[in-house]
Amino acid sequence: MPEIPKIISVDDHVVEPAGVWQDRLPKKYLDVGPRVERAPLGEMKFVGGKFSYAEGEGNPCDWWVYEDKRIPQTRLSAAVGFDRDEVKITAITYEEMRPGCYDPKARLEDMDVNWVDASLSFPTFPRFCGQTFMEANDKELSDLCVKAYNDWMFDEWCGGSDGRLIPLPIIQLWDAQLAADEIRRNAARGGHAVAFTEIPPFLGLPSVHDADGYWDPFFRACAETDTVVCMHIGSSSKMPSTSADAPPAVGSTLTYMNAAMSLTDYLMSGVFEKFPKLTIAYSEGQIGWIPYVLERADAVWDHNRAWGGVADRVKKPPSQYYREHVYGCFFDDPHGLRSLEDIGVDTITFETDYPHSDSTWPESKQVAERQMKDLDDETVQKIVRGNAIRMLHLDLAE
């Protein structure tokens, strides 16, 4: 067995406590800003690739209420501690959750159980990159909600953890200049990561190919502050599937496809030529698909760049940009580990996905040992710890 150093998980999740926004918003917004109310949750269905639900007779549920939205909390977002067969789309209250889902002290205790030294957590109610606030009507309130979340993330969630809980703020997706300002505000207090959407057009936003450089202020701020752009699967609010009547398991199997499309976008966009210090990362995307995308992108660039629209902005083989600017992330990908020679050991990071249904908690060390049994200690150290320290500019011993 290889020696598994203490893990740095670059993809976990936090269920926000009920007071995050009520404790920080101006008084005039408390009745419309995010708040928690308890009510029964009726039947939930998966229709057209989306979950639908309604209030009604059923189990008690803690709902997030914001403007005209009512969003139930379900066991899928707080699955740790439940048997696999009990992880269903069903109502949950804070009392039923494992405290590590929302309490930083309890999270650190659960990390200790799981051989985890440090953890980066994506949002739950705001969704993976803050889409909830982008979709809201009152953008003045949305801006305050983004800043309130980030203040809570730095001051309360991460503040007393001695660097073990790593800040992952969100941005104002609807305004690239506001987003750039928020990047710099968070960098001034030690932030080096931000949650972003994998495919902006799926949210109705300009793409990374935008001729007018819509995202340039945001990318420039990230590059200048050593802030890595972290893109979680599903951060475009559109999960891949095959048909409206396909079960959720189909989309769950195909989640890597959004990451593959996003990576191709970046490799062919010229963004890395424009911002040579920009770094991006694919969270929970797994890694086994990466060699094919790089191989195919290089072939297209070599054979078709004269007519493919990239000759003037993609100056190097796309795979070279990947090596210089991109990190992959996995929690369960033996095939990917067998392909390390093609992927590169310096661009791979590890995660535990606490507290979601895919989480390897409390056996992440044992999972790493099984999957990495054929790797040498130096490679294992890079994958489970060293690469994350470099990517996130962490003040932790390698």
N, C-alpha and C positions, 0 to 999 in steps of 0.2 A: 504494500500500500504506500502511496506517496504521502509525504508529510503535508497536511492541509493547514496552512497558516490561518489565523483569524480572518474571517471573510469580511469583505466590504461589499455589501449588496447595493447595486446601483438601480434597483427597481423594487421598491416596496410601495405601500399605500397607507394613507392615514384617513380615518373617518373623523371628520372635523367635529369637535365638541359643539354643543348647542349654542354656546355663547360667543363664538368667534366673531360674528358680525354684530350681534346685539350689544356686545361690550365695547364696540369701537365706532359704530356709525353715529353721525349726528342724530339728535333726538327726533328731528322731523322725519327721518327715514326708518325709524324702528318698526313702524306698522307695515311697511312695504318691503323692507330689507329682509334678508334670509333669517329665518327663525324656525324653531322646531315645534310641531304640534303633534299630539298623540291622537290617533283615530284608528278604527279597524281598517284592515286592508282586505278587499274582496278578491275575486278570482283574477289571476294574472295569466295572460296568454302571450304566445310568441307568434305574431302575424306579420307577414310581409317583411321579415328580417328585423322586426323591432318588437320590444316588449310592450304590451298594453296592460293597463291595470285600472282599477276603479275602487273607490271607497265603498264599503258595504259590510255585510256581515262577514266576520272573519277574525283573525288574530289581531291583537293590538299591534300597532305599528307607529314608529316615530317618523313623521313626514317632515321634509324640508318644504317650507312655504316661502315663496319669493315672487313679488308682483302677482301675476295670475297663474303661477306654476305651483303645483303640488306634486312633490317627488317622494315616493316612499323609499325608506331604507330597507334593503333586503339582505338575506343571509349570504348572497353572492359576494357582497362587499366586506363581509365580516365572517369568513368561513372557518378561520382557525379555531380549533377546539371542538369542532363538530366532526362526527364520522362522515366519511365520503358520501355514504348513501343518504345522509341527512342534509347535504348541501344542495338546497333547492331554491327556487325563486319564491321565497316566502317571506312574510313580514318579520321584522326584527326590531327590538327596542335596545336602547343603550344598556339596560340591565342584563339583556341576554347576550350581549357581545362580550368577548374576551377583553378586559380592560386595556390590553396592549394595542387594541385597534385605535383608541382615541386618547389614551393617557401616556405622556412621555416617560414617566417613571416606570410604569408597567411595561412599556415597549422595551426599555433598556433591559428589564429583567427577562423578557422573552427573547431578546437578542442574545443574552448571556447563555440561556438554555440552548440556543441554536448555533453557538460557535460563531456569532456575528459580532464584529468589532464596531462597524459603522454602517449607516443605512441612509439611503436617499428615498424619500417618499413622495409619490404623486398624489394629487387631490382626489377627493371623492365627489362631494356635492358640486364643486365648480366644474367637474369632469376633468379629463386628463390634461387639458391645457387651458382651462378657463372658458370653455365654450358657453357655459351657462350665462356668464356675464356678457359675452358678445351678443347673445340672442335676446337679451333683455331690452326693454323699451327705453328706459331712462338711463342714458349713457353717463350722465353725471353721477348717478348712483352706482352704475357699473364700475366707473373709475374708482370710486371710494371703496367698493367691495373688493376690487383687486388689491388695492393698497392695504386694506384691513387684513385680508388673508395673508399677505406677505409680512405684515407687521407681526401677526400671530405666529407665522412660520418661524421667523427669526427670533422673536422675543420669548415665546412660550414653548413651542414645540422643540426647537433646537437650543434655546438659550441656556438651559441648565445641564446640558448633556456632555460638556467638556469635549465638544467636537464629534461626538459619536453619532448624533443626528444631524444630517447634512441638509442645509436649506435648499429647497427647490421652489422658488417663487413662480408666479404666473404673470402674464402681461395683458395689456389692453389690445387684444387681437384686431380690433376694429380701427386702430390708429397706430401706424408704425412709428411715428415720432413719440407719442405717449409711451409706447413700448420701449423705445430706446432710452427715454428719460428714466423709466422704471428699472431698466437694466443697470444704469449707472447709479441710481439710488441704492439698489441692492448690492452692487459691487462695492460701494463705499463702506458697507458693513460686513464685508467678507464673503459675499455670494459669488459663486463661480459656476452656477448652473441655472437653466431656465427651462420650463416646460413649454413646448411648442407643438403645433399641429404637423403631422406627417405630410398631409396633402391639403394645402390651404383652399384650393378651388372647391373641394368637397364641402367646405363651410361657406361658400359664396365669396371667398376672398381671392385677391390676385395670386397667381402662381409665382414660383421662384424664377420663372422665365420672363416675368413682366418687363416689357420693353422700357417702361418708365422707371424701373427700379423701385417699385412700391416698398419692398422690404429692405432697401439699402440702409436706412437709418437704424433699423433693428439689427441687421447683420453687422454693420459697422460698430455699433455699441458692444455687441457680443465679442467681436474680434479684438477690440481695443481694451476690453476688461477681462480677457481670458475666461469668458462665460461660455460653457458648452451648451449647445442647443439639444435638449433631450426630447425625443419624439417617441411616445408610447404608442403601441398598436391600439387603434381605435380612437386616436386623438384627432381624427378627421370626422368623427361621428358617423362613420360609414364603414361597417365591417364587411369584408368580402363574403359573398355567398353565391349560390347558383340559381336560386329561384325563391319566390315568395313563400312557397310551402316547404322549403328545406328546413330541417330541424336545426336548433342552435349548434349542434355538434359539427355541422358542415362548416359554418363560419368559424368556429373555434379551431378547426383543423387548418383553415386557410388564412389565419391571421397574418402570417408572414408576408402575404402578397402585398399588403399596403406598404410594408417596409421596403419590399423589393421595388415597388413602383416609385416610392419616394426617393430611394437611393439613386435610381436611374435618373430621376429629375435633377437631383443635385449634380451628378456626374456630368450631365449634358447641358448644364445651365450656364456655366462660366462663372458661377458664384465664387468658386475657390480661386479663380484667377483674380477676381476683383477684390476678394478679401483673403489674402494668403494665410492669415492667422485664425480663420474661422474653423471651429471644430463642431461636429454634430455627432449624435449618438442615437442608436435605435434600441429602445428599451422593450424588453420582452418579445423582440422580433425573432429570437433564435438566430442561428448562424449558418446552418447547413446549406442554405440557398445562396449564400454570398459568392462562392466561387463561380457558379454558373453566370450570375449577373455580371460579374467583372469580366469573365471570359467573353460573354456576348457583347458587352459594351465596348470592349477593346476591338472586337472584330468589326462592329458597326462603325466605330470611329475610324478604323484603318481603311475599310473598304468603301464606306458611303459618306464620309464627311464632306465631300465636295458638294453633294446635293442634300445632305441631311440637316443642314442649317446650323452646324456647330463648328465649322472650320475656322471662323474668325474669333471664337471665344473659348474653345476647348483646345488648349495648346499642347497638352500631353495626353498619353493614353489614359482613359478614365480610371483604370486600376491604380495608377500612380496617385491620383487625387484621393482615392480611397485610403491608401497606405498613409497619406500625409494628414488626412482631415477627419476620418470616420472611425467610430467605435461600434462594434456589435455587442450584443448582450444575450445571454442564454441562462436557462435554469435546468433544462433537460433536453440535451441535444447530442447524443452519442455520435450520430452521423457527422455533425459539425466538428466534433473533436477529432474524428478520423480524417478530417480535411484541413487540419491546421496548417499544413505545408502550403496549401493554396490560399488560405485566408490570411495567415500571418499571426504569430503569437502575441504581437505587441498591440493588437487592435481588438482584443476580446476581453469582455468583462463578465462578471457573474452576478446572479441575483437570487433572492429567496421568495419574492412575490408575496410577502406577508402583508395583509391577512387574507388574500384572495383564494379562490378554490384551487388554483394551480400551485399554491404555495408548498414548498418542501419543508416548512416548519413542522416539527422541531428536529428534523433529520437532515438538514442541509449539508452538514459535514459528511454524513454517511453517503448522501447522494453524490457529493463531490468525489469522495473516495472511490466509489464504484465507477463513476464515469471517467475519472482521470487516472485509473489504476495503471495505465500503460504510459503515462507521461512522466518526465523527469521532474524533480523538485523545483528547478528553476522555472520551468514552463508553468507548473501549477501555481507557483507564487505570483507570477505575472497575471494569470487569469483570475485568481480569486482575490487579489489584493493590489499588486504593484501597478497594473494598468489603470485601475480606478483611482489610485492616489495621483497618478500623473494627469489623468483626464480631468479630475475635479480639483486639482491643485490643493490637495488635503495636507494639513500639517500633522501627518501620522507617520509612524515608522514603517518602512517597507518590510 
